[in-house]
Amino acid sequence: MLKQVVEKIIYFVFTVFIFIVLWKLMAVFWDKFVPWNYKTDLLGLCVVTPLLIALSFILSSLSFKVIKASK
């Protein structure tokens, strides 16, 4: 029971870390290639952010599957 709780906490922390890295990479590319105005900020908030959240969960779950399979 405790092992599963600790595993889920590590999974969540790892997911947050991946999200932060993806967010910073997206910010660099967004500043270089997307013109700044309220429409692009709204697009980033409503479309890109949920995609980054989903991608971070997908990458985290794939990473955990690889780690468990390597044991």
PQR file with spaces between the fields and no chain letter, atoms N, CA, C, O and H, PARSE charges and radii, in Angstrom:
ATOM       1  N    MET     1       0.831   -1.192    0.000 -0.4000 1.5000
ATOM       2  CA   MET     1       0.000    0.000    0.000 -0.0000 2.0000
ATOM       3  C    MET     1       0.878    1.260    0.000  0.5500 1.7000
ATOM       4  O    MET     1       0.699    2.156   -0.825 -0.5500 1.4000
ATOM       5  N    LEU     2       1.808    1.309    0.921 -0.4000 1.5000
ATOM       6  CA   LEU     2       2.681    2.475    1.010 -0.0000 2.0000
ATOM       7  C    LEU     2       3.567    2.593   -0.222  0.5500 1.7000
ATOM       8  O    LEU     2       3.871    3.694   -0.680 -0.5500 1.4000
ATOM       9  H    LEU     2       1.954    0.581    1.591  0.4000 1.0000
ATOM      10  N    LYS     3       3.977    1.439   -0.755 -0.4000 1.5000
ATOM      11  CA   LYS     3       4.816    1.443   -1.951 -0.0000 2.0000
ATOM      12  C    LYS     3       4.076    2.058   -3.137  0.5500 1.7000
ATOM      13  O    LYS     3       4.674    2.786   -3.930 -0.5500 1.4000
ATOM      14  H    LYS     3       3.729    0.544   -0.384  0.4000 1.0000
ATOM      15  N    GLN     4       2.781    1.770   -3.261 -0.4000 1.5000
ATOM      16  CA   GLN     4       1.988    2.336   -4.355 -0.0000 2.0000
ATOM      17  C    GLN     4       1.811    3.840   -4.196  0.5500 1.7000
ATOM      18  O    GLN     4       1.845    4.575   -5.183 -0.5500 1.4000
ATOM      19  H    GLN     4       2.296    1.179   -2.616  0.4000 1.0000
ATOM      20  N    VAL     5       1.626    4.298   -2.979 -0.4000 1.5000
ATOM      21  CA   VAL     5       1.467    5.731   -2.725 -0.0000 2.0000
ATOM      22  C    VAL     5       2.759    6.474   -3.059  0.5500 1.7000
ATOM      23  O    VAL     5       2.728    7.529   -3.693 -0.5500 1.4000
ATOM      24  H    VAL     5       1.599    3.701   -2.178  0.4000 1.0000
ATOM      25  N    VAL     6       3.881    5.925   -2.636 -0.4000 1.5000
ATOM      26  CA   VAL     6       5.173    6.547   -2.925 -0.0000 2.0000
ATOM      27  C    VAL     6       5.423    6.547   -4.430  0.5500 1.7000
ATOM      28  O    VAL     6       5.932    7.524   -4.980 -0.5500 1.4000
ATOM      29  H    VAL     6       3.907    5.068   -2.121  0.4000 1.0000
ATOM      30  N    GLU     7       5.061    5.446   -5.095 -0.4000 1.5000
ATOM      31  CA   GLU     7       5.234    5.363   -6.548 -0.0000 2.0000
ATOM      32  C    GLU     7       4.392    6.415   -7.274  0.5500 1.7000
ATOM      33  O    GLU     7       4.857    7.022   -8.239 -0.5500 1.4000
ATOM      34  H    GLU     7       4.646    4.653   -4.648  0.4000 1.0000
ATOM      35  N    LYS     8       3.170    6.630   -6.822 -0.4000 1.5000
ATOM      36  CA   LYS     8       2.308    7.641   -7.449 -0.0000 2.0000
ATOM      37  C    LYS     8       2.827    9.056   -7.201  0.5500 1.7000
ATOM      38  O    LYS     8       2.719    9.922   -8.069 -0.5500 1.4000
ATOM      39  H    LYS     8       2.792    6.136   -6.038  0.4000 1.0000
ATOM      40  N    ILE     9       3.388    9.286   -6.017 -0.4000 1.5000
ATOM      41  CA   ILE     9       3.959   10.602   -5.721 -0.0000 2.0000
ATOM      42  C    ILE     9       5.172   10.857   -6.606  0.5500 1.7000
ATOM      43  O    ILE     9       5.327   11.950   -7.150 -0.5500 1.4000
ATOM      44  H    ILE     9       3.476    8.582   -5.312  0.4000 1.0000
ATOM      45  N    ILE    10       6.029    9.856   -6.750 -0.4000 1.5000
ATOM      46  CA   ILE    10       7.200   10.007   -7.622 -0.0000 2.0000
ATOM      47  C    ILE    10       6.765   10.224   -9.061  0.5500 1.7000
ATOM      48  O    ILE    10       7.349   11.043   -9.771 -0.5500 1.4000
ATOM      49  H    ILE    10       5.903    8.968   -6.308  0.4000 1.0000
ATOM      50  N    TYR    11       5.736    9.491   -9.498 -0.4000 1.5000
ATOM      51  CA   TYR    11       5.196    9.644  -10.847 -0.0000 2.0000
ATOM      52  C    TYR    11       4.702   11.075  -11.067  0.5500 1.7000
ATOM      53  O    TYR    11       4.978   11.680  -12.103 -0.5500 1.4000
ATOM      54  H    TYR    11       5.262    8.826   -8.922  0.4000 1.0000
ATOM      55  N    PHE    12       3.970   11.612  -10.084 -0.4000 1.5000
ATOM      56  CA   PHE    12       3.439   12.971  -10.212 -0.0000 2.0000
ATOM      57  C    PHE    12       4.559   14.005  -10.229  0.5500 1.7000
ATOM      58  O    PHE    12       4.519   14.941  -11.028 -0.5500 1.4000
ATOM      59  H    PHE    12       3.746   11.120   -9.242  0.4000 1.0000
ATOM      60  N    VAL    13       5.550   13.853   -9.367 -0.4000 1.5000
ATOM      61  CA   VAL    13       6.677   14.797   -9.333 -0.0000 2.0000
ATOM      62  C    VAL    13       7.449   14.747  -10.644  0.5500 1.7000
ATOM      63  O    VAL    13       7.855   15.783  -11.170 -0.5500 1.4000
ATOM      64  H    VAL    13       5.582   13.093   -8.718  0.4000 1.0000
ATOM      65  N    PHE    14       7.653   13.540  -11.173 -0.4000 1.5000
ATOM      66  CA   PHE    14       8.335   13.373  -12.447 -0.0000 2.0000
ATOM      67  C    PHE    14       7.527   14.027  -13.574  0.5500 1.7000
ATOM      68  O    PHE    14       8.098   14.647  -14.471 -0.5500 1.4000
ATOM      69  H    PHE    14       7.323   12.698  -10.746  0.4000 1.0000
ATOM      70  N    THR    15       6.204   13.887  -13.526 -0.4000 1.5000
ATOM      71  CA   THR    15       5.333   14.507  -14.526 -0.0000 2.0000
ATOM      72  C    THR    15       5.419   16.030  -14.456  0.5500 1.7000
ATOM      73  O    THR    15       5.478   16.695  -15.490 -0.5500 1.4000
ATOM      74  H    THR    15       5.740   13.383  -12.797  0.4000 1.0000
ATOM      75  N    VAL    16       5.426   16.575  -13.265 -0.4000 1.5000
ATOM      76  CA   VAL    16       5.544   18.026  -13.105 -0.0000 2.0000
ATOM      77  C    VAL    16       6.894   18.510  -13.625  0.5500 1.7000
ATOM      78  O    VAL    16       6.973   19.554  -14.272 -0.5500 1.4000
ATOM      79  H    VAL    16       5.378   16.035  -12.425  0.4000 1.0000
ATOM      80  N    PHE    17       7.949   17.759  -13.348 -0.4000 1.5000
ATOM      81  CA   PHE    17       9.271   18.125  -13.844 -0.0000 2.0000
ATOM      82  C    PHE    17       9.294   18.128  -15.373  0.5500 1.7000
ATOM      83  O    PHE    17       9.830   19.055  -15.981 -0.5500 1.4000
ATOM      84  H    PHE    17       7.885   16.910  -12.822  0.4000 1.0000
ATOM      85  N    ILE    18       8.720   17.103  -15.996 -0.4000 1.5000
ATOM      86  CA   ILE    18       8.662   17.052  -17.460 -0.0000 2.0000
ATOM      87  C    ILE    18       7.851   18.221  -17.998  0.5500 1.7000
ATOM      88  O    ILE    18       8.224   18.823  -19.004 -0.5500 1.4000
ATOM      89  H    ILE    18       8.285   16.350  -15.503  0.4000 1.0000
ATOM      90  N    PHE    19       6.738   18.549  -17.334 -0.4000 1.5000
ATOM      91  CA   PHE    19       5.921   19.679  -17.776 -0.0000 2.0000
ATOM      92  C    PHE    19       6.700   20.987  -17.712  0.5500 1.7000
ATOM      93  O    PHE    19       6.607   21.808  -18.625 -0.5500 1.4000
ATOM      94  H    PHE    19       6.435   18.060  -16.516  0.4000 1.0000
ATOM      95  N    ILE    20       7.457   21.187  -16.656 -0.4000 1.5000
ATOM      96  CA   ILE    20       8.235   22.429  -16.514 -0.0000 2.0000
ATOM      97  C    ILE    20       9.274   22.539  -17.624  0.5500 1.7000
ATOM      98  O    ILE    20       9.467   23.611  -18.199 -0.5500 1.4000
ATOM      99  H    ILE    20       7.533   20.520  -15.914  0.4000 1.0000
ATOM     100  N    VAL    21       9.936   21.434  -17.919 -0.4000 1.5000
ATOM     101  CA   VAL    21      10.932   21.441  -18.998 -0.0000 2.0000
ATOM     102  C    VAL    21      10.262   21.741  -20.337  0.5500 1.7000
ATOM     103  O    VAL    21      10.758   22.560  -21.110 -0.5500 1.4000
ATOM     104  H    VAL    21       9.779   20.564  -17.452  0.4000 1.0000
ATOM     105  N    LEU    22       9.134   21.079  -20.615 -0.4000 1.5000
ATOM     106  CA   LEU    22       8.420   21.331  -21.866 -0.0000 2.0000
ATOM     107  C    LEU    22       7.910   22.771  -21.942  0.5500 1.7000
ATOM     108  O    LEU    22       7.932   23.384  -23.009 -0.5500 1.4000
ATOM     109  H    LEU    22       8.731   20.414  -19.987  0.4000 1.0000
ATOM     110  N    TRP    23       7.455   23.306  -20.815 -0.4000 1.5000
ATOM     111  CA   TRP    23       6.949   24.682  -20.770 -0.0000 2.0000
ATOM     112  C    TRP    23       8.059   25.679  -21.100  0.5500 1.7000
ATOM     113  O    TRP    23       7.849   26.635  -21.846 -0.5500 1.4000
ATOM     114  H    TRP    23       7.438   22.809  -19.948  0.4000 1.0000
ATOM     115  N    LYS    24       9.236   25.443  -20.538 -0.4000 1.5000
ATOM     116  CA   LYS    24      10.358   26.351  -20.810 -0.0000 2.0000
ATOM     117  C    LYS    24      10.812   26.253  -22.267  0.5500 1.7000
ATOM     118  O    LYS    24      11.134   27.268  -22.885 -0.5500 1.4000
ATOM     119  H    LYS    24       9.407   24.666  -19.932  0.4000 1.0000
ATOM     120  N    LEU    25      10.840   25.039  -22.817 -0.4000 1.5000
ATOM     121  CA   LEU    25      11.177   24.890  -24.240 -0.0000 2.0000
ATOM     122  C    LEU    25      10.129   25.558  -25.128  0.5500 1.7000
ATOM     123  O    LEU    25      10.467   26.225  -26.105 -0.5500 1.4000
ATOM     124  H    LEU    25      10.579   24.215  -22.315  0.4000 1.0000
ATOM     125  N    MET    26       8.867   25.374  -24.784 -0.4000 1.5000
ATOM     126  CA   MET    26       7.799   25.999  -25.553 -0.0000 2.0000
ATOM     127  C    MET    26       7.898   27.524  -25.476  0.5500 1.7000
ATOM     128  O    MET    26       7.646   28.210  -26.467 -0.5500 1.4000
ATOM     129  H    MET    26       8.593   24.832  -23.989  0.4000 1.0000
ATOM     130  N    ALA    27       8.256   28.049  -24.327 -0.4000 1.5000
ATOM     131  CA   ALA    27       8.378   29.497  -24.165 -0.0000 2.0000
ATOM     132  C    ALA    27       9.480   30.057  -25.053  0.5500 1.7000
ATOM     133  O    ALA    27       9.327   31.131  -25.634 -0.5500 1.4000
ATOM     134  H    ALA    27       8.460   27.492  -23.522  0.4000 1.0000
ATOM     135  N    VAL    28      10.588   29.335  -25.160 -0.4000 1.5000
ATOM     136  CA   VAL    28      11.688   29.791  -26.014 -0.0000 2.0000
ATOM     137  C    VAL    28      11.241   29.851  -27.468  0.5500 1.7000
ATOM     138  O    VAL    28      11.450   30.853  -28.151 -0.5500 1.4000
ATOM     139  H    VAL    28      10.713   28.462  -24.687  0.4000 1.0000
ATOM     140  N    PHE    29      10.619   28.761  -27.937 -0.4000 1.5000
ATOM     141  CA   PHE    29      10.159   28.732  -29.326 -0.0000 2.0000
ATOM     142  C    PHE    29       9.000   29.698  -29.560  0.5500 1.7000
ATOM     143  O    PHE    29       8.897   30.300  -30.629 -0.5500 1.4000
ATOM     144  H    PHE    29      10.449   27.947  -27.382  0.4000 1.0000
ATOM     145  N    TRP    30       8.137   29.844  -28.573 -0.4000 1.5000
ATOM     146  CA   TRP    30       6.997   30.757  -28.707 -0.0000 2.0000
ATOM     147  C    TRP    30       7.482   32.197  -28.854  0.5500 1.7000
ATOM     148  O    TRP    30       6.952   32.951  -29.670 -0.5500 1.4000
ATOM     149  H    TRP    30       8.220   29.355  -27.705  0.4000 1.0000
ATOM     150  N    ASP    31       8.479   32.576  -28.074 -0.4000 1.5000
ATOM     151  CA   ASP    31       9.008   33.937  -28.164 -0.0000 2.0000
ATOM     152  C    ASP    31       9.709   34.195  -29.492  0.5500 1.7000
ATOM     153  O    ASP    31       9.684   35.318  -29.997 -0.5500 1.4000
ATOM     154  H    ASP    31       8.910   31.963  -27.412  0.4000 1.0000
ATOM     155  N    LYS    32      10.332   33.167  -30.062 -0.4000 1.5000
ATOM     156  CA   LYS    32      11.051   33.362  -31.319 -0.0000 2.0000
ATOM     157  C    LYS    32      10.129   33.414  -32.527  0.5500 1.7000
ATOM     158  O    LYS    32      10.346   34.215  -33.436 -0.5500 1.4000
ATOM     159  H    LYS    32      10.352   32.255  -29.652  0.4000 1.0000
ATOM     160  N    PHE    33       9.106   32.572  -32.549 -0.4000 1.5000
ATOM     161  CA   PHE    33       8.365   32.367  -33.787 -0.0000 2.0000
ATOM     162  C    PHE    33       6.914   32.853  -33.794  0.5500 1.7000
ATOM     163  O    PHE    33       6.311   32.951  -34.863 -0.5500 1.4000
ATOM     164  H    PHE    33       8.930   31.921  -31.810  0.4000 1.0000
ATOM     165  N    VAL    34       6.350   33.155  -32.648 -0.4000 1.5000
ATOM     166  CA   VAL    34       4.943   33.554  -32.593 -0.0000 2.0000
ATOM     167  C    VAL    34       4.856   35.033  -32.232  0.5500 1.7000
ATOM     168  O    VAL    34       5.435   35.461  -31.233 -0.5500 1.4000
ATOM     169  H    VAL    34       6.839   33.076  -31.779  0.4000 1.0000
ATOM     170  N    PRO    35       4.136   35.819  -33.037 -0.5600 1.5000
ATOM     171  CA   PRO    35       3.978   37.239  -32.694  0.2800 2.0000
ATOM     172  C    PRO    35       3.139   37.384  -31.423  0.5500 1.7000
ATOM     173  O    PRO    35       2.194   36.631  -31.190 -0.5500 1.4000
ATOM     174  N    TRP    36       3.508   38.361  -30.622 -0.4000 1.5000
ATOM     175  CA   TRP    36       2.840   38.528  -29.343 -0.0000 2.0000
ATOM     176  C    TRP    36       1.613   39.408  -29.482  0.5500 1.7000
ATOM     177  O    TRP    36       1.719   40.568  -29.882 -0.5500 1.4000
ATOM     178  H    TRP    36       4.275   38.974  -30.812  0.4000 1.0000
ATOM     179  N    ASN    37       0.455   38.867  -29.157 -0.4000 1.5000
ATOM     180  CA   ASN    37      -0.782   39.627  -28.992 -0.0000 2.0000
ATOM     181  C    ASN    37      -1.746   38.789  -28.168  0.5500 1.7000
ATOM     182  O    ASN    37      -1.419   37.663  -27.794 -0.5500 1.4000
ATOM     183  H    ASN    37       0.369   37.925  -28.832  0.4000 1.0000
ATOM     184  N    TYR    38      -2.914   39.311  -27.884 -0.4000 1.5000
ATOM     185  CA   TYR    38      -3.823   38.601  -26.997 -0.0000 2.0000
ATOM     186  C    TYR    38      -4.362   37.315  -27.621  0.5500 1.7000
ATOM     187  O    TYR    38      -4.688   36.371  -26.901 -0.5500 1.4000
ATOM     188  H    TYR    38      -3.180   40.226  -28.187  0.4000 1.0000
ATOM     189  N    LYS    39      -4.461   37.266  -28.948 -0.4000 1.5000
ATOM     190  CA   LYS    39      -4.987   36.064  -29.597 -0.0000 2.0000
ATOM     191  C    LYS    39      -4.002   34.904  -29.477  0.5500 1.7000
ATOM     192  O    LYS    39      -4.406   33.770  -29.218 -0.5500 1.4000
ATOM     193  H    LYS    39      -4.197   38.032  -29.533  0.4000 1.0000
ATOM     194  N    THR    40      -2.736   35.178  -29.660 -0.4000 1.5000
ATOM     195  CA   THR    40      -1.758   34.099  -29.545 -0.0000 2.0000
ATOM     196  C    THR    40      -1.596   33.659  -28.091  0.5500 1.7000
ATOM     197  O    THR    40      -1.351   32.482  -27.827 -0.5500 1.4000
ATOM     198  H    THR    40      -2.408   36.098  -29.870  0.4000 1.0000
ATOM     199  N    ASP    41      -1.730   34.592  -27.144 -0.4000 1.5000
ATOM     200  CA   ASP    41      -1.672   34.207  -25.733 -0.0000 2.0000
ATOM     201  C    ASP    41      -2.867   33.325  -25.369  0.5500 1.7000
ATOM     202  O    ASP    41      -2.723   32.363  -24.614 -0.5500 1.4000
ATOM     203  H    ASP    41      -1.929   35.548  -27.358  0.4000 1.0000
ATOM     204  N    LEU    42      -4.039   33.650  -25.901 -0.4000 1.5000
ATOM     205  CA   LEU    42      -5.223   32.842  -25.650 -0.0000 2.0000
ATOM     206  C    LEU    42      -5.086   31.462  -26.291  0.5500 1.7000
ATOM     207  O    LEU    42      -5.503   30.461  -25.709 -0.5500 1.4000
ATOM     208  H    LEU    42      -4.156   34.431  -26.514  0.4000 1.0000
ATOM     209  N    LEU    43      -4.509   31.413  -27.472 -0.4000 1.5000
ATOM     210  CA   LEU    43      -4.255   30.143  -28.143 -0.0000 2.0000
ATOM     211  C    LEU    43      -3.290   29.295  -27.319  0.5500 1.7000
ATOM     212  O    LEU    43      -3.496   28.094  -27.142 -0.5500 1.4000
ATOM     213  H    LEU    43      -4.171   32.227  -27.944  0.4000 1.0000
ATOM     214  N    GLY    44      -2.260   29.922  -26.831 -0.4000 1.5000
ATOM     215  CA   GLY    44      -1.302   29.198  -26.000 -0.0000 2.0000
ATOM     216  C    GLY    44      -1.925   28.680  -24.719  0.5500 1.7000
ATOM     217  O    GLY    44      -1.625   27.569  -24.280 -0.5500 1.4000
ATOM     218  H    GLY    44      -2.092   30.897  -26.975  0.4000 1.0000
ATOM     219  N    LEU    45      -2.782   29.472  -24.127 -0.4000 1.5000
ATOM     220  CA   LEU    45      -3.413   29.083  -22.872 -0.0000 2.0000
ATOM     221  C    LEU    45      -4.451   27.980  -23.071  0.5500 1.7000
ATOM     222  O    LEU    45      -4.523   27.045  -22.272 -0.5500 1.4000
ATOM     223  H    LEU    45      -3.026   30.374  -24.483  0.4000 1.0000
ATOM     224  N    CYS    46      -5.245   28.082  -24.117 -0.4000 1.5000
ATOM     225  CA   CYS    46      -6.365   27.145  -24.311 -0.0000 2.0000
ATOM     226  C    CYS    46      -6.009   25.899  -25.108  0.5500 1.7000
ATOM     227  O    CYS    46      -6.672   24.872  -24.960 -0.5500 1.4000
ATOM     228  H    CYS    46      -5.187   28.841  -24.766  0.4000 1.0000
ATOM     229  N    VAL    47      -4.993   25.957  -25.941 -0.4000 1.5000
ATOM     230  CA   VAL    47      -4.673   24.822  -26.804 -0.0000 2.0000
ATOM     231  C    VAL    47      -3.322   24.206  -26.445  0.5500 1.7000
ATOM     232  O    VAL    47      -3.230   22.997  -26.233 -0.5500 1.4000
ATOM     233  H    VAL    47      -4.455   26.791  -26.062  0.4000 1.0000
ATOM     234  N    VAL    48      -2.300   25.008  -26.377 -0.4000 1.5000
ATOM     235  CA   VAL    48      -0.945   24.480  -26.204 -0.0000 2.0000
ATOM     236  C    VAL    48      -0.723   23.956  -24.787  0.5500 1.7000
ATOM     237  O    VAL    48      -0.093   22.912  -24.619 -0.5500 1.4000
ATOM     238  H    VAL    48      -2.374   25.990  -26.550  0.4000 1.0000
ATOM     239  N    THR    49      -1.211   24.635  -23.786 -0.4000 1.5000
ATOM     240  CA   THR    49      -0.999   24.203  -22.408 -0.0000 2.0000
ATOM     241  C    THR    49      -1.625   22.828  -22.122  0.5500 1.7000
ATOM     242  O    THR    49      -0.954   21.978  -21.537 -0.5500 1.4000
ATOM     243  H    THR    49      -1.722   25.484  -23.922  0.4000 1.0000
ATOM     244  N    PRO    50      -2.890   22.579  -22.513 -0.5600 1.5000
ATOM     245  CA   PRO    50      -3.411   21.209  -22.311  0.2800 2.0000
ATOM     246  C    PRO    50      -2.631   20.146  -23.084  0.5500 1.7000
ATOM     247  O    PRO    50      -2.475   19.022  -22.607 -0.5500 1.4000
ATOM     248  N    LEU    51      -2.143   20.494  -24.269 -0.4000 1.5000
ATOM     249  CA   LEU    51      -1.324   19.545  -25.022 -0.0000 2.0000
ATOM     250  C    LEU    51      -0.024   19.239  -24.290  0.5500 1.7000
ATOM     251  O    LEU    51       0.424   18.092  -24.267 -0.5500 1.4000
ATOM     252  H    LEU    51      -2.270   21.407  -24.657  0.4000 1.0000
ATOM     253  N    LEU    52       0.580   20.255  -23.694 -0.4000 1.5000
ATOM     254  CA   LEU    52       1.809   20.033  -22.922 -0.0000 2.0000
ATOM     255  C    LEU    52       1.543   19.182  -21.679  0.5500 1.7000
ATOM     256  O    LEU    52       2.359   18.337  -21.312 -0.5500 1.4000
ATOM     257  H    LEU    52       0.216   21.186  -23.712  0.4000 1.0000
ATOM     258  N    ILE    53       0.407   19.410  -21.041 -0.4000 1.5000
ATOM     259  CA   ILE    53       0.054   18.598  -19.869 -0.0000 2.0000
ATOM     260  C    ILE    53      -0.137   17.142  -20.274  0.5500 1.7000
ATOM     261  O    ILE    53       0.375   16.236  -19.615 -0.5500 1.4000
ATOM     262  H    ILE    53      -0.255   20.097  -21.339  0.4000 1.0000
ATOM     263  N    ALA    54      -0.868   16.922  -21.350 -0.4000 1.5000
ATOM     264  CA   ALA    54      -1.082   15.553  -21.822 -0.0000 2.0000
ATOM     265  C    ALA    54       0.232   14.902  -22.228  0.5500 1.7000
ATOM     266  O    ALA    54       0.478   13.741  -21.903 -0.5500 1.4000
ATOM     267  H    ALA    54      -1.283   17.658  -21.885  0.4000 1.0000
ATOM     268  N    LEU    55       1.070   15.638  -22.931 -0.4000 1.5000
ATOM     269  CA   LEU    55       2.367   15.099  -23.361 -0.0000 2.0000
ATOM     270  C    LEU    55       3.261   14.770  -22.169  0.5500 1.7000
ATOM     271  O    LEU    55       3.986   13.776  -22.199 -0.5500 1.4000
ATOM     272  H    LEU    55       0.871   16.582  -23.194  0.4000 1.0000
ATOM     273  N    SER    56       3.219   15.581  -21.135 -0.4000 1.5000
ATOM     274  CA   SER    56       4.045   15.297  -19.962 -0.0000 2.0000
ATOM     275  C    SER    56       3.565   14.034  -19.255  0.5500 1.7000
ATOM     276  O    SER    56       4.393   13.259  -18.775 -0.5500 1.4000
ATOM     277  H    SER    56       2.629   16.388  -21.111  0.4000 1.0000
ATOM     278  N    PHE    57       2.247   13.799  -19.175 -0.4000 1.5000
ATOM     279  CA   PHE    57       1.751   12.566  -18.580 -0.0000 2.0000
ATOM     280  C    PHE    57       2.112   11.356  -19.439  0.5500 1.7000
ATOM     281  O    PHE    57       2.468   10.303  -18.909 -0.5500 1.4000
ATOM     282  H    PHE    57       1.575   14.428  -19.565  0.4000 1.0000
ATOM     283  N    ILE    58       2.022   11.499  -20.749 -0.4000 1.5000
ATOM     284  CA   ILE    58       2.372   10.399  -21.647 -0.0000 2.0000
ATOM     285  C    ILE    58       3.854   10.053  -21.518  0.5500 1.7000
ATOM     286  O    ILE    58       4.213    8.882  -21.391 -0.5500 1.4000
ATOM     287  H    ILE    58       1.732   12.353  -21.179  0.4000 1.0000
ATOM     288  N    LEU    59       4.706   11.062  -21.552 -0.4000 1.5000
ATOM     289  CA   LEU    59       6.146   10.807  -21.428 -0.0000 2.0000
ATOM     290  C    LEU    59       6.504   10.211  -20.074  0.5500 1.7000
ATOM     291  O    LEU    59       7.372    9.343  -19.982 -0.5500 1.4000
ATOM     292  H    LEU    59       4.415   12.013  -21.656  0.4000 1.0000
ATOM     293  N    SER    60       5.840   10.673  -19.034 -0.4000 1.5000
ATOM     294  CA   SER    60       6.108   10.145  -17.704 -0.0000 2.0000
ATOM     295  C    SER    60       5.678    8.683  -17.601  0.5500 1.7000
ATOM     296  O    SER    60       6.406    7.862  -17.043 -0.5500 1.4000
ATOM     297  H    SER    60       5.135   11.377  -19.109  0.4000 1.0000
ATOM     298  N    SER    61       4.514    8.356  -18.130 -0.4000 1.5000
ATOM     299  CA   SER    61       4.066    6.959  -18.054 -0.0000 2.0000
ATOM     300  C    SER    61       4.950    6.049  -18.898  0.5500 1.7000
ATOM     301  O    SER    61       5.241    4.923  -18.496 -0.5500 1.4000
ATOM     302  H    SER    61       3.923    9.023  -18.583  0.4000 1.0000
ATOM     303  N    LEU    62       5.383    6.529  -20.068 -0.4000 1.5000
ATOM     304  CA   LEU    62       6.299    5.728  -20.884 -0.0000 2.0000
ATOM     305  C    LEU    62       7.633    5.520  -20.173  0.5500 1.7000
ATOM     306  O    LEU    62       8.207    4.433  -20.227 -0.5500 1.4000
ATOM     307  H    LEU    62       5.147    7.444  -20.395  0.4000 1.0000
ATOM     308  N    SER    63       8.120    6.555  -19.515 -0.4000 1.5000
ATOM     309  CA   SER    63       9.372    6.432  -18.768 -0.0000 2.0000
ATOM     310  C    SER    63       9.252    5.402  -17.641  0.5500 1.7000
ATOM     311  O    SER    63      10.162    4.602  -17.422 -0.5500 1.4000
ATOM     312  H    SER    63       7.653    7.438  -19.472  0.4000 1.0000
ATOM     313  N    PHE    64       8.124    5.431  -16.933 -0.4000 1.5000
ATOM     314  CA   PHE    64       7.941    4.474  -15.861 -0.0000 2.0000
ATOM     315  C    PHE    64       7.793    3.055  -16.385  0.5500 1.7000
ATOM     316  O    PHE    64       8.259    2.113  -15.745 -0.5500 1.4000
ATOM     317  H    PHE    64       7.385    6.080  -17.111  0.4000 1.0000
ATOM     318  N    LYS    65       7.153    2.883  -17.539 -0.4000 1.5000
ATOM     319  CA   LYS    65       7.055    1.547  -18.135 -0.0000 2.0000
ATOM     320  C    LYS    65       8.435    1.016  -18.526  0.5500 1.7000
ATOM     321  O    LYS    65       8.721   -0.166  -18.336 -0.5500 1.4000
ATOM     322  H    LYS    65       6.775    3.649  -18.060  0.4000 1.0000
ATOM     323  N    VAL    66       9.273    1.867  -19.062 -0.4000 1.5000
ATOM     324  CA   VAL    66      10.622    1.457  -19.441 -0.0000 2.0000
ATOM     325  C    VAL    66      11.429    1.102  -18.196  0.5500 1.7000
ATOM     326  O    VAL    66      12.171    0.120  -18.195 -0.5500 1.4000
ATOM     327  H    VAL    66       9.040    2.827  -19.217  0.4000 1.0000
ATOM     328  N    ILE    67      11.287    1.889  -17.149 -0.4000 1.5000
ATOM     329  CA   ILE    67      12.026    1.617  -15.919 -0.0000 2.0000
ATOM     330  C    ILE    67      11.566    0.287  -15.297  0.5500 1.7000
ATOM     331  O    ILE    67      12.390   -0.505  -14.842 -0.5500 1.4000
ATOM     332  H    ILE    67      10.684    2.687  -17.151  0.4000 1.0000
ATOM     333  N    LYS    68      10.250    0.050  -15.280 -0.4000 1.5000
ATOM     334  CA   LYS    68       9.747   -1.208  -14.715 -0.0000 2.0000
ATOM     335  C    LYS    68      10.140   -2.401  -15.577  0.5500 1.7000
ATOM     336  O    LYS    68      10.414   -3.478  -15.047 -0.5500 1.4000
ATOM     337  H    LYS    68       9.580    0.693  -15.650  0.4000 1.0000
ATOM     338  N    ALA    69      10.171   -2.230  -16.889 -0.4000 1.5000
ATOM     339  CA   ALA    69      10.533   -3.324  -17.779 -0.0000 2.0000
ATOM     340  C    ALA    69      12.015   -3.665  -17.697  0.5500 1.7000
ATOM     341  O    ALA    69      12.398   -4.796  -17.996 -0.5500 1.4000
ATOM     342  H    ALA    69       9.948   -1.355  -17.320  0.4000 1.0000
ATOM     343  N    SER    70      12.842   -2.729  -17.307 -0.4000 1.5000
ATOM     344  CA   SER    70      14.279   -2.973  -17.242 -0.0000 2.0000
ATOM     345  C    SER    70      14.693   -3.694  -15.960  0.5500 1.7000
ATOM     346  O    SER    70      15.836   -4.136  -15.844 -0.5500 1.4000
ATOM     347  H    SER    70      12.530   -1.810  -17.065  0.4000 1.0000
ATOM     348  N    LYS    71      13.791   -3.816  -15.013 -0.4000 1.5000
ATOM     349  CA   LYS    71      14.126   -4.479  -13.745 -0.0000 2.0000
ATOM     350  C    LYS    71      14.298   -5.962  -13.922  0.5500 1.7000
ATOM     351  O    LYS    71      14.581   -6.671  -12.956 -0.5500 1.4000
ATOM     352  H    LYS    71      12.863   -3.457  -15.107  0.4000 1.0000
